[in-house]
């Protein structure tokens, strides 16, 4: 039993009346106690007449993508009258944030309500409990009931780019594959065909041409079963937000788009996550049927506040690979010391593997450096931002000098940029 605002005001209204009685009729001071007894009696009657809570049912999807809205529906028992002033609220973990006020007041004829939550972080969460409260007919006291719901919700990586951009990317890949066959390029022998004008002379098979007394050329098809490994840094720096979502979530979305494209093209894909030590490793998988496994494993890559140990993470990854692979590293660097350690760790991979770094452009720093200063503080902020950008460009330049490919793009373009770079690698037979 919890007094409402009306009940508190009713009780407090006796104080000025008792004060007036004490001033003008001190002998009747005991009349001030009558008001308290009357108020308590009304509150008890209101509590007894408040009725019982209606039966409730909570329903919601079992999974939602990070950054999206989860709609939770609460249905009340349609039989019987709804108690006066009924309100409901839902309790969740830290990964689900209410879009608006989590407390909803119901109309007398309302039997269903939807409450929206924003999925702020990946991982497992739940609709843990439901609170329902109602008042008596006089509105003097609240009755409240807590109901355990335990509706689990899996917050998965955002794969909108996979659904929306996969068809376009695959059309581009098919066009690239057809173009390679027409030019007689590739790395896996397909068949012999009569040489035609426009074909490259290096494709001519002279031995078979001499045997058949006509020019024959070798046709190649695109090589499949290449190893593509997506190594995602989930350390402290990668957990900083970019337009409302952590960098690691942006990286996972781009990695899943590229992984889906690679699986469709017949290559083998692996997902590897690390911060201060290795966290997840899927091993190499093939065929599109393995994509849900990749998505579930990516959802389990937790956020970290630890500094990234590139030496341990990349050395562990290299030890698990037994053939040449394309290693796509999603990371971020903010200082020269950390970048130097990272480059030393990557240098050991370039001799055997093809390494591609994927970094997100820091639009916030660029805006700070380019903004017109209005005060001395703005000048200091612009100079600092420009210095950080200069160090960043220096690290990227050094990586390219080491023979490492780098893709730098905005967060909403990085997935498509990565897939285009992957298709370019296949076209140039670098895998």
C-alpha positions as CSV (number, residue, x, y, z in Angstrom):
1,X,0.0,0.0,0.0
2,X,1.5,3.3,-1.2
3,X,-0.3,6.7,-0.7
4,X,-0.9,8.6,-3.8
5,X,-0.4,12.3,-4.2
6,X,-4.1,12.8,-3.5
7,X,-3.8,10.8,-0.3
8,X,-0.7,12.8,0.9
9,X,-2.5,16.1,0.2
10,X,-5.6,14.9,2.1
11,X,-3.5,14.0,5.1
12,X,-1.5,17.3,4.8
13,X,-4.7,19.4,4.6
14,X,-5.3,18.7,8.3
15,X,-2.2,20.5,9.4
16,X,-3.4,24.1,8.7
17,X,-6.8,23.3,10.1
18,X,-5.3,21.9,13.3
19,X,-3.1,25.0,13.5
20,X,-6.1,27.3,13.3
21,X,-7.9,25.3,16.0
22,X,-4.8,25.6,18.2
23,X,-4.6,29.3,17.8
24,X,-8.3,30.3,18.1
25,X,-9.7,27.5,20.3
26,X,-6.8,25.9,22.3
27,X,-9.2,24.0,24.5
28,X,-10.4,22.0,21.4
29,X,-6.9,21.0,20.3
30,X,-8.0,17.3,20.1
31,X,-10.2,18.1,17.1
32,X,-7.0,18.2,15.0
33,X,-6.7,14.4,15.6
34,X,-10.1,13.8,14.2
35,X,-8.9,14.9,10.8
36,X,-6.1,12.4,10.9
37,X,-8.4,9.6,11.9
38,X,-10.8,10.5,9.1
39,X,-8.1,10.6,6.5
40,X,-6.6,7.2,7.6
41,X,-10.1,5.7,7.5
42,X,-10.7,6.9,4.0
43,X,-7.3,5.6,2.9
44,X,-8.0,2.2,4.4
45,X,-11.4,2.0,2.7
46,X,-9.9,3.0,-0.6
47,X,-7.3,0.2,-0.2
48,X,-10.0,-2.4,0.6
49,X,-12.0,-1.3,-2.4
50,X,-9.1,-1.2,-4.8
51,X,-9.7,-4.6,-6.3
52,X,-7.2,-7.1,-7.7
53,X,-4.7,-6.8,-10.5
54,X,-5.7,-8.1,-13.9
55,X,-3.9,-11.1,-15.4
56,X,-1.1,-10.0,-17.8
57,X,0.9,-11.5,-20.6
58,X,4.2,-10.1,-22.0
59,X,5.2,-10.9,-25.6
60,X,8.2,-9.7,-27.6
61,X,10.5,-11.0,-30.3
62,X,13.3,-13.2,-29.2
63,X,16.0,-11.3,-31.1
64,X,16.6,-7.7,-32.3
65,X,19.5,-6.1,-34.1
66,X,21.7,-3.6,-32.3
67,X,20.6,-0.1,-32.9
68,X,17.0,-1.2,-33.7
69,X,13.8,-0.8,-31.7
70,X,12.3,-3.7,-29.8
71,X,8.5,-3.5,-29.3
72,X,7.2,-5.3,-26.2
73,X,3.5,-5.9,-26.0
74,X,1.7,-6.2,-22.7
75,X,-1.8,-7.8,-22.9
76,X,-4.2,-7.6,-20.0
77,X,-7.1,-9.9,-19.2
78,X,-10.1,-8.7,-21.3
79,X,-12.6,-10.1,-18.8
80,X,-13.7,-7.8,-16.0
81,X,-13.3,-4.1,-15.4
82,X,-9.8,-2.5,-15.3
83,X,-9.0,-1.0,-11.9
84,X,-8.9,2.7,-11.7
85,X,-5.5,4.5,-12.5
86,X,-3.8,1.3,-13.8
87,X,-0.2,1.8,-14.8
88,X,2.4,-0.6,-16.0
89,X,6.2,-0.5,-16.3
90,X,8.8,-3.0,-17.6
91,X,12.2,-3.8,-16.2
92,X,15.2,-4.8,-18.4
93,X,18.9,-5.1,-18.3
94,X,21.4,-2.4,-19.3
95,X,21.4,-3.3,-23.0
96,X,17.8,-2.3,-23.6
97,X,17.0,1.4,-23.1
98,X,13.4,2.7,-23.1
99,X,12.7,4.9,-26.1
100,X,10.3,7.1,-24.1
101,X,8.8,6.9,-20.6
102,X,8.8,3.3,-19.4
103,X,5.7,3.9,-17.3
104,X,2.4,3.8,-19.2
105,X,-1.0,4.8,-17.9
106,X,-3.9,2.7,-19.3
107,X,-7.3,4.0,-20.3
108,X,-10.3,2.2,-18.7
109,X,-11.1,0.4,-22.1
110,X,-7.5,-0.3,-23.0
111,X,-6.4,-4.0,-22.8
112,X,-3.1,-3.9,-24.7
113,X,-0.1,-1.6,-24.8
114,X,3.2,-1.6,-26.6
115,X,6.4,-0.2,-25.0
116,X,9.5,0.4,-27.2
117,X,13.1,-0.2,-26.2
118,X,16.2,0.6,-28.1
119,X,18.9,-2.1,-28.4
120,X,22.0,-0.1,-27.3
121,X,24.5,-3.0,-27.1
122,X,24.9,-6.5,-28.5
123,X,24.6,-9.5,-26.3
124,X,22.0,-11.2,-24.1
125,X,19.3,-9.3,-22.3
126,X,15.8,-9.9,-21.0
127,X,12.5,-8.4,-20.2
128,X,13.0,-9.3,-16.5
129,X,9.9,-8.1,-14.7
130,X,6.6,-6.3,-15.0
131,X,5.3,-3.8,-12.5
132,X,1.6,-3.1,-12.4
133,X,-0.1,-0.7,-10.0
134,X,-3.6,0.7,-9.6
135,X,-5.6,2.8,-7.2
136,X,-8.9,2.5,-5.3
137,X,-12.1,4.3,-6.4
138,X,-11.1,7.4,-4.4
139,X,-7.5,7.5,-5.8
140,X,-6.0,7.8,-2.3
141,X,-3.7,4.8,-2.3
142,X,-1.6,2.7,-4.8
143,X,-1.5,-1.1,-4.8
144,X,1.5,-2.5,-6.7
145,X,2.4,-5.9,-7.9
146,X,5.7,-7.2,-9.3
147,X,5.6,-10.0,-11.8
148,X,8.7,-11.9,-13.0
149,X,8.6,-12.3,-16.8
150,X,12.1,-13.5,-17.8
151,X,11.6,-13.0,-21.5
152,X,15.2,-13.5,-23.0
153,X,16.2,-11.2,-25.9
154,X,19.3,-11.7,-28.0
155,X,20.7,-8.5,-29.4
156,X,22.4,-9.5,-32.6
157,X,24.7,-7.6,-35.0
158,X,23.1,-5.3,-37.5
159,X,22.8,-7.1,-40.8
160,X,20.6,-4.6,-42.6
161,X,23.5,-4.1,-45.0
162,X,23.6,-7.8,-45.7
163,X,19.9,-7.9,-46.6
164,X,19.9,-4.6,-48.5
165,X,23.3,-4.7,-50.2
166,X,23.9,-8.4,-50.7
167,X,22.1,-8.6,-54.1
168,X,23.9,-5.6,-55.5
169,X,27.3,-6.9,-54.3
170,X,26.6,-10.3,-55.7
171,X,25.7,-8.9,-59.1
172,X,28.9,-7.0,-59.1
173,X,30.8,-10.1,-58.2
174,X,29.2,-12.1,-60.9
175,X,30.0,-9.5,-63.5
176,X,33.6,-9.5,-62.3
177,X,33.8,-13.3,-62.6
178,X,32.3,-13.3,-66.1
179,X,34.8,-10.6,-67.2
180,X,37.7,-12.7,-65.9
181,X,36.6,-15.7,-67.8
182,X,36.1,-13.7,-71.0
183,X,39.6,-12.3,-70.7
184,X,41.1,-15.7,-70.1
185,X,42.4,-14.7,-66.7
186,X,42.1,-16.4,-63.4
187,X,44.0,-18.9,-61.4
188,X,42.2,-22.2,-61.9
189,X,42.3,-24.0,-65.3
190,X,38.9,-24.4,-66.9
191,X,39.2,-25.5,-70.6
192,X,40.9,-25.0,-73.9
193,X,39.3,-22.9,-76.5
194,X,40.1,-21.5,-80.0
195,X,42.1,-18.3,-79.7
196,X,40.2,-15.3,-80.9
197,X,41.2,-11.7,-81.6
198,X,41.2,-9.7,-78.4
199,X,42.4,-12.4,-76.1
200,X,45.7,-12.0,-74.4
201,X,48.6,-13.7,-76.2
202,X,50.0,-15.1,-72.9
203,X,46.9,-17.4,-72.7
204,X,47.9,-19.3,-75.8
205,X,48.8,-22.9,-75.2
206,X,51.6,-23.4,-77.7
207,X,52.1,-27.2,-77.1
208,X,48.4,-28.0,-77.8
209,X,48.3,-25.4,-80.6
210,X,51.2,-27.2,-82.4
211,X,49.5,-30.6,-82.0
212,X,46.2,-29.4,-83.4
213,X,47.7,-27.0,-86.0
214,X,45.6,-24.1,-84.8
215,X,45.9,-21.6,-82.0
216,X,44.3,-22.7,-78.8
217,X,44.1,-20.6,-75.6
218,X,43.6,-21.6,-72.0
219,X,40.5,-20.4,-70.2
220,X,40.5,-20.0,-66.4
221,X,37.8,-19.6,-63.9
222,X,37.8,-17.9,-60.6
223,X,39.5,-19.8,-57.8
224,X,37.3,-20.8,-54.9
225,X,38.0,-22.1,-51.4
226,X,40.1,-19.2,-50.5
227,X,40.6,-18.5,-46.8
228,X,39.1,-15.2,-45.6
229,X,39.6,-14.4,-41.9
230,X,37.9,-11.4,-40.3
231,X,39.9,-10.4,-37.2
232,X,37.9,-7.9,-35.1
233,X,39.5,-5.8,-32.3
234,X,37.1,-5.4,-29.5
235,X,39.3,-3.4,-27.1
236,X,38.7,-0.2,-25.4
237,X,39.2,2.1,-28.4
238,X,37.0,0.1,-30.6
239,X,34.1,0.4,-28.1
240,X,34.0,4.2,-28.5
241,X,30.7,5.3,-30.2
242,X,30.4,6.4,-33.8
243,X,27.0,8.0,-34.5
244,X,25.4,6.3,-31.5
245,X,26.9,2.8,-31.9
246,X,30.3,1.5,-30.9
247,X,33.0,1.1,-33.6
248,X,33.1,-2.7,-33.0
249,X,29.4,-3.0,-33.9
250,X,30.1,-1.0,-37.1
251,X,33.0,-3.4,-37.8
252,X,30.9,-6.5,-37.2
253,X,28.2,-5.3,-39.6
254,X,30.8,-4.7,-42.3
255,X,32.5,-8.1,-41.6
256,X,29.2,-10.0,-41.9
257,X,28.4,-8.3,-45.2
258,X,31.8,-9.3,-46.6
259,X,31.5,-12.8,-45.1
260,X,28.1,-13.4,-46.7
261,X,29.5,-12.3,-50.1
262,X,32.6,-14.5,-49.7
263,X,30.4,-17.5,-48.8
264,X,28.2,-17.0,-51.8
265,X,31.3,-17.0,-54.0
266,X,32.5,-20.3,-52.6
267,X,35.3,-19.1,-50.3
268,X,35.8,-20.2,-46.7
269,X,35.3,-17.7,-44.0
270,X,36.4,-17.4,-40.3
271,X,35.6,-14.9,-37.6
272,X,38.2,-14.1,-34.9
273,X,37.8,-11.6,-32.0
274,X,40.4,-10.4,-29.6
275,X,41.2,-7.6,-27.1
276,X,43.9,-8.2,-24.4
277,X,43.6,-11.9,-25.4
278,X,41.7,-14.0,-28.0
279,X,38.0,-14.1,-27.3
280,X,36.2,-15.9,-30.1
281,X,37.2,-18.1,-33.0
282,X,34.8,-19.7,-35.4
283,X,37.3,-21.7,-37.5
284,X,36.9,-21.8,-41.3
285,X,33.4,-22.5,-42.5
286,X,31.9,-22.7,-46.0
287,X,28.5,-22.4,-47.7
288,X,25.8,-19.8,-47.0
289,X,24.2,-22.2,-44.5
290,X,27.0,-21.4,-42.1
291,X,26.1,-17.6,-42.0
292,X,23.7,-17.8,-39.1
293,X,26.5,-19.4,-37.1
294,X,28.8,-16.5,-37.9
295,X,26.0,-14.1,-36.8
296,X,25.5,-15.8,-33.5
297,X,29.2,-15.9,-32.7
298,X,29.6,-12.3,-33.6
299,X,26.8,-11.5,-31.1
300,X,28.8,-13.1,-28.4
301,X,31.9,-10.8,-28.9
302,X,31.6,-8.7,-25.8
303,X,32.7,-5.1,-25.3
304,X,35.9,-4.6,-23.4
305,X,37.7,-1.9,-21.5
306,X,41.1,-3.6,-21.8
307,X,43.9,-2.3,-24.1
308,X,44.3,-4.4,-27.3
309,X,47.2,-6.8,-27.4
310,X,47.8,-7.1,-31.2
311,X,50.9,-9.2,-30.7
312,X,49.1,-12.0,-28.8
313,X,45.9,-11.8,-30.8
314,X,47.5,-11.9,-34.3
315,X,50.1,-14.4,-33.3
316,X,47.4,-16.8,-32.1
317,X,45.5,-16.2,-35.3
318,X,48.6,-16.9,-37.5
319,X,49.3,-20.1,-35.6
320,X,45.8,-21.5,-36.5
321,X,46.2,-20.9,-40.3
322,X,47.9,-23.6,-42.4
323,X,47.7,-21.9,-45.8
324,X,47.7,-18.5,-47.4
325,X,44.7,-16.4,-46.3
326,X,43.3,-13.0,-46.6
327,X,43.3,-11.5,-43.1
328,X,41.0,-8.5,-42.7
329,X,41.8,-6.6,-39.5
330,X,39.2,-4.2,-38.0
331,X,40.9,-1.9,-35.6
332,X,41.6,1.7,-34.6
333,X,44.7,3.5,-33.5
334,X,45.0,6.7,-31.5
335,X,48.6,7.0,-30.6
336,X,52.0,6.3,-32.1
337,X,53.1,3.8,-29.4
338,X,50.2,1.6,-29.9
339,X,50.4,1.8,-33.6
340,X,54.1,0.9,-33.6
341,X,53.3,-2.3,-31.6
342,X,50.5,-3.1,-33.9
343,X,52.7,-2.8,-37.0
344,X,55.4,-5.0,-35.6
345,X,52.7,-7.7,-35.0
346,X,51.3,-7.4,-38.5
347,X,54.8,-7.4,-40.1
348,X,55.0,-11.1,-39.3
349,X,51.9,-11.9,-41.3
350,X,52.7,-10.1,-44.5
351,X,55.3,-12.7,-45.6
352,X,52.7,-15.5,-45.8
353,X,49.3,-13.9,-45.9
354,X,47.5,-11.0,-47.6
355,X,46.6,-8.4,-44.9
356,X,43.9,-5.8,-45.2
357,X,43.3,-3.2,-42.5
358,X,39.8,-1.6,-42.2
359,X,39.4,1.6,-40.3
360,X,36.5,4.0,-39.9
361,X,37.0,7.6,-40.8
362,X,36.8,9.8,-37.7
363,X,34.2,12.4,-39.0
364,X,34.1,14.1,-35.6
365,X,37.8,14.8,-35.6
366,X,37.6,16.1,-39.2
367,X,34.7,18.4,-38.3
368,X,36.7,19.8,-35.4
369,X,39.8,20.4,-37.6
370,X,37.8,22.1,-40.3
371,X,35.4,24.1,-38.2
372,X,35.9,27.9,-38.2
373,X,37.2,28.9,-34.8
374,X,35.2,31.4,-32.8
375,X,37.3,31.5,-29.6
376,X,40.7,30.6,-28.3
377,X,39.4,27.3,-27.1
378,X,38.1,26.5,-30.6
379,X,41.6,27.2,-32.0
380,X,43.2,24.8,-29.4
381,X,40.6,22.2,-30.2
382,X,41.2,22.5,-34.0
383,X,45.0,22.3,-33.6
384,X,44.7,19.1,-31.4
385,X,42.3,17.5,-33.9
386,X,44.5,18.3,-36.8
387,X,47.5,16.8,-35.0
388,X,45.6,13.6,-34.3
389,X,44.5,13.3,-37.9
390,X,48.1,13.8,-39.0
391,X,49.3,11.0,-36.8
392,X,46.5,8.8,-38.1
393,X,47.5,9.5,-41.8
394,X,51.1,8.8,-40.9
395,X,50.2,5.3,-39.5
396,X,48.1,4.5,-42.6
397,X,50.9,5.6,-44.8
398,X,53.4,3.4,-43.0
399,X,51.1,0.4,-43.2
400,X,50.8,0.8,-47.0
401,X,54.6,1.0,-47.2
402,X,54.8,-2.3,-45.5
403,X,52.7,-3.8,-48.3
404,X,49.5,-3.8,-46.2
405,X,46.3,-2.8,-47.9
406,X,44.1,-0.3,-46.1
407,X,40.4,0.5,-46.5
408,X,39.3,3.8,-44.8
409,X,35.6,4.7,-45.1
410,X,32.7,6.2,-43.2
411,X,30.8,3.9,-41.0
412,X,27.8,3.7,-43.4
413,X,30.0,3.0,-46.4
414,X,32.7,0.7,-44.9
415,X,30.8,-2.6,-45.7
416,X,30.4,-1.9,-49.4
417,X,34.0,-0.6,-49.6
418,X,35.3,-3.8,-48.0
419,X,33.3,-6.0,-50.5
420,X,34.6,-4.0,-53.4
421,X,38.2,-4.4,-52.2
422,X,37.6,-8.1,-51.7
423,X,36.3,-8.5,-55.3
424,X,39.3,-6.5,-56.5
425,X,41.6,-9.0,-54.8
426,X,39.9,-11.8,-56.6
427,X,40.1,-10.1,-59.9
428,X,43.8,-9.5,-59.5
429,X,44.4,-13.1,-58.3
430,X,45.9,-11.9,-55.0
431,X,44.1,-14.4,-52.8
